[in-house]
């Protein structure tokens, strides 16, 4: 969110949005009306979201997970967030094209959703395996887009992009120890995997395509399961992106150091 706000304030607007997982949720909202005000509204929404809004874990959900289900919590929280705040119903109603990338849980292939229910598309691309059930969609079982393509650079190129501005979420880097908790550890491991995947995708971008990668935060404390530090993360990312843009970052064609394998 901080990256998006810094870019918007500098007059950088997208012609198309491609996203997976939480990036698809943010991208879908951005596509409703790209600009500073829309990004500021979305940042305010995130500041007021709590863990229980997304991961409503109770004793009953834990019991159901252990004895009856192959997922931990319902996705009704995510669906409610989309219904409450996204100002359009179907993806094709967005002001700029938006492409949501999910993963086919049987084949492992990308599935790109560019039309139809925005709620279903975002529920599919944010369905973290184990935490949420796959979403049934036209005969397939769709899950978190991060599994096949967390930052879907190749999909953007297939859709005709010739200039990319890549906003990676990063991962909990420069830690002294793994995060605490089973879900936090599982999500942390997934973010490590997809961070390496993204570097590989960026390194394979054709020379004919221009791109910039906004540096993710590092150190990035907390975990994707922790919503208590949202305001601090947004502010830090905004200030860092502002500095990066002012120093000519948008003209660079490189993978930032925080995205490479490192410790602290």
C-alpha positions as CSV (number, residue, x, y, z in Angstrom):
1,X,0.0,0.0,0.0
2,X,2.8,2.4,0.8
3,X,4.4,1.6,-2.6
4,X,1.1,2.2,-4.4
5,X,0.6,5.5,-2.7
6,X,4.1,6.8,-3.4
7,X,3.7,5.9,-7.1
8,X,0.2,7.5,-7.3
9,X,1.4,10.7,-5.8
10,X,4.1,10.9,-8.4
11,X,1.5,10.6,-11.2
12,X,2.3,7.0,-12.1
13,X,-0.9,5.2,-13.1
14,X,-1.3,1.8,-14.6
15,X,-3.1,0.8,-17.9
16,X,-3.6,-2.7,-16.6
17,X,-3.4,-4.6,-13.3
18,X,-2.2,-8.2,-12.9
19,X,-2.1,-9.7,-9.5
20,X,-2.3,-12.8,-7.4
21,X,-3.1,-13.6,-3.8
22,X,-3.4,-10.4,-1.7
23,X,-2.0,-8.4,-4.7
24,X,-5.1,-9.3,-6.7
25,X,-7.3,-7.9,-4.0
26,X,-5.3,-4.7,-3.9
27,X,-5.1,-4.6,-7.7
28,X,-8.9,-5.1,-8.1
29,X,-9.6,-2.2,-5.9
30,X,-7.0,0.0,-7.7
31,X,-8.6,-0.9,-11.0
32,X,-11.9,0.5,-9.9
33,X,-10.4,4.0,-10.2
34,X,-6.7,4.4,-10.3
35,X,-5.4,7.5,-8.5
36,X,-4.3,8.9,-5.1
37,X,-7.7,9.0,-3.5
38,X,-8.5,5.4,-4.3
39,X,-5.2,4.2,-2.9
40,X,-5.6,6.3,0.2
41,X,-9.1,4.8,0.8
42,X,-7.7,1.3,0.4
43,X,-4.8,2.0,2.8
44,X,-7.5,3.1,5.4
45,X,-9.4,-0.1,4.8
46,X,-6.3,-2.1,5.5
47,X,-5.5,-0.1,8.7
48,X,-8.8,-1.1,10.1
49,X,-8.7,-4.8,9.2
50,X,-7.9,-7.2,12.1
51,X,-6.7,-10.8,12.0
52,X,-10.1,-12.1,13.0
53,X,-11.6,-10.4,9.9
54,X,-9.6,-12.7,7.6
55,X,-8.6,-15.7,9.8
56,X,-11.5,-16.1,12.3
57,X,-10.0,-19.0,14.2
58,X,-12.0,-20.4,17.2
59,X,-12.1,-23.6,19.1
60,X,-14.9,-24.8,16.9
61,X,-12.9,-24.2,13.7
62,X,-9.9,-26.0,15.2
63,X,-12.0,-29.0,16.1
64,X,-13.6,-29.1,12.6
65,X,-10.1,-28.9,11.0
66,X,-8.8,-31.8,13.2
67,X,-11.8,-34.1,12.7
68,X,-13.8,-33.2,9.6
69,X,-12.2,-30.8,7.1
70,X,-9.2,-30.3,4.9
71,X,-9.0,-26.6,5.6
72,X,-8.9,-24.5,8.7
73,X,-11.3,-21.5,8.4
74,X,-14.1,-20.3,6.2
75,X,-13.4,-17.7,3.5
76,X,-16.5,-15.7,4.4
77,X,-14.2,-13.1,5.9
78,X,-12.4,-12.4,2.6
79,X,-15.7,-12.6,0.7
80,X,-17.3,-10.0,3.0
81,X,-14.3,-7.6,2.6
82,X,-14.7,-7.8,-1.2
83,X,-18.5,-7.3,-1.1
84,X,-18.3,-4.5,1.4
85,X,-15.5,-2.4,-0.3
86,X,-15.1,-3.3,-3.9
87,X,-17.3,-0.9,-5.9
88,X,-18.1,-3.3,-8.8
89,X,-19.4,-6.9,-9.0
90,X,-17.7,-8.4,-12.0
91,X,-14.1,-8.0,-13.0
92,X,-14.9,-6.6,-16.5
93,X,-16.7,-3.7,-14.9
94,X,-13.4,-2.2,-13.6
95,X,-12.2,1.1,-15.1
96,X,-9.0,-0.6,-16.3
97,X,-8.4,-4.2,-17.2
98,X,-7.7,-6.4,-14.2
99,X,-6.4,-10.0,-14.4
100,X,-6.6,-12.2,-11.3
101,X,-4.2,-15.2,-11.2
102,X,-5.1,-18.3,-9.3
103,X,-3.7,-21.8,-9.2
104,X,-5.3,-25.0,-10.5
105,X,-4.9,-27.3,-7.5
106,X,-4.9,-30.4,-9.7
107,X,-2.5,-29.4,-12.5
108,X,-0.5,-26.6,-10.7
109,X,-1.1,-24.3,-13.7
110,X,-1.9,-20.6,-13.7
111,X,-5.6,-19.8,-14.2
112,X,-6.2,-16.2,-15.3
113,X,-9.6,-14.7,-14.4
114,X,-10.4,-11.5,-16.3
115,X,-14.2,-11.5,-16.2
116,X,-17.0,-12.8,-14.0
117,X,-17.5,-12.6,-10.2
118,X,-14.8,-10.5,-8.5
119,X,-15.7,-12.1,-5.2
120,X,-15.2,-15.6,-6.5
121,X,-11.9,-14.6,-8.3
122,X,-10.4,-13.0,-5.2
123,X,-11.6,-15.8,-3.0
124,X,-9.8,-18.2,-5.3
125,X,-6.5,-16.4,-5.5
126,X,-6.3,-15.8,-1.8
127,X,-7.2,-19.4,-0.8
128,X,-4.0,-20.3,1.0
129,X,-3.7,-24.2,0.9
130,X,-4.6,-25.7,4.3
131,X,-6.0,-22.5,5.7
132,X,-8.8,-22.1,3.2
133,X,-10.7,-24.6,1.0
134,X,-10.0,-24.4,-2.8
135,X,-12.7,-22.6,-4.7
136,X,-14.7,-24.5,-7.3
137,X,-14.8,-22.6,-10.5
138,X,-16.1,-23.9,-13.8
139,X,-15.1,-27.5,-13.1
140,X,-11.7,-26.7,-11.5
141,X,-10.4,-26.3,-8.0
142,X,-8.6,-23.0,-7.6
143,X,-6.3,-22.0,-4.8
144,X,-3.8,-19.3,-3.9
145,X,-2.2,-17.7,-7.0
146,X,1.0,-17.3,-5.1
147,X,1.6,-21.1,-5.4
148,X,2.0,-20.8,-9.2
149,X,2.9,-17.2,-9.6
150,X,2.9,-14.8,-6.7
151,X,3.8,-11.8,-8.8
152,X,2.6,-12.9,-12.2
153,X,5.1,-11.2,-14.5
154,X,4.7,-13.7,-17.2
155,X,0.9,-13.2,-17.3
156,X,1.4,-9.5,-17.7
157,X,3.7,-10.1,-20.6
158,X,1.2,-12.5,-22.2
159,X,-1.5,-9.7,-21.8
160,X,0.7,-7.4,-23.9
161,X,2.6,-5.4,-21.2
162,X,5.8,-3.7,-22.5
163,X,6.5,-1.7,-19.3
164,X,6.2,-3.3,-15.9
165,X,6.2,-1.8,-12.4
166,X,6.5,-4.7,-10.0
167,X,5.3,-4.3,-6.4
168,X,6.6,-7.4,-4.4
169,X,5.2,-8.0,-0.9
170,X,8.5,-9.3,0.2
171,X,8.9,-11.7,3.1
172,X,9.8,-11.6,6.7
173,X,13.5,-11.1,6.2
174,X,16.4,-10.3,8.6
175,X,14.8,-12.3,11.4
176,X,16.7,-13.9,14.3
177,X,14.2,-16.8,14.5
178,X,11.1,-18.2,12.6
179,X,7.7,-16.7,13.5
180,X,5.7,-18.3,16.3
181,X,2.6,-20.4,15.5
182,X,1.8,-23.1,13.0
183,X,-0.1,-20.9,10.5
184,X,2.5,-18.2,10.7
185,X,5.3,-20.7,10.0
186,X,3.4,-22.2,7.1
187,X,2.8,-18.8,5.5
188,X,6.3,-17.7,6.2
189,X,7.7,-20.8,4.4
190,X,5.4,-20.1,1.4
191,X,6.6,-16.5,1.2
192,X,10.2,-17.6,1.1
193,X,9.4,-20.0,-1.8
194,X,7.5,-17.4,-3.8
195,X,10.2,-14.7,-3.2
196,X,12.7,-17.0,-4.9
197,X,10.2,-17.7,-7.7
198,X,9.7,-14.0,-8.3
199,X,13.5,-13.4,-8.7
200,X,13.6,-16.2,-11.2
201,X,10.7,-14.7,-13.2
202,X,12.2,-11.2,-13.2
203,X,15.6,-12.5,-14.3
204,X,13.9,-14.1,-17.3
205,X,12.1,-10.9,-18.5
206,X,13.1,-10.2,-22.2
207,X,15.5,-7.3,-22.8
208,X,12.8,-5.7,-25.0
209,X,10.6,-5.2,-21.9
210,X,11.2,-2.3,-19.6
211,X,10.6,-2.9,-15.9
212,X,11.1,-1.5,-12.4
213,X,10.9,-3.4,-9.1
214,X,10.0,-1.3,-6.1
215,X,12.2,-2.6,-3.2
216,X,10.2,-4.4,-0.5
217,X,10.7,-3.7,3.2
218,X,13.7,-5.3,5.0
219,X,13.8,-5.9,7.8
220,X,10.1,-6.9,7.6
221,X,9.0,-7.9,11.1
222,X,5.9,-9.8,12.0
223,X,4.2,-12.3,9.7
224,X,1.5,-12.3,7.0
225,X,-0.7,-13.7,9.7
226,X,-0.2,-10.6,11.9
227,X,-2.3,-7.5,11.2
228,X,-1.2,-5.4,14.2
229,X,1.6,-3.6,12.3
230,X,-0.2,-2.6,9.2
231,X,0.1,1.2,9.8
232,X,3.8,1.0,10.4
233,X,4.4,-1.2,7.3
234,X,2.4,1.2,5.1
235,X,4.3,4.2,6.4
236,X,7.7,2.6,6.1
237,X,7.0,1.3,2.6
238,X,5.7,4.8,1.5
239,X,8.8,6.6,2.8
240,X,11.1,3.9,1.2
241,X,9.3,4.0,-2.1
242,X,9.4,7.8,-2.1
243,X,13.2,7.8,-1.6
244,X,13.6,5.1,-4.3
245,X,11.6,7.1,-6.8
246,X,13.5,10.3,-6.0
247,X,16.8,8.6,-6.5
248,X,15.8,7.4,-10.0
249,X,14.5,4.0,-9.1
250,X,11.9,4.0,-11.9
251,X,14.8,4.1,-14.4
252,X,16.6,1.1,-12.9
253,X,16.3,-2.4,-14.4
254,X,17.4,-4.6,-11.5
255,X,16.3,-6.9,-8.7
256,X,16.6,-5.0,-5.3
257,X,19.0,-6.6,-2.8
258,X,16.2,-7.4,-0.2
259,X,14.7,-9.8,-2.7
260,X,17.9,-11.8,-3.1
261,X,18.7,-14.6,-0.6
262,X,20.2,-12.9,2.5
263,X,20.1,-13.1,6.3
264,X,20.6,-9.8,8.2
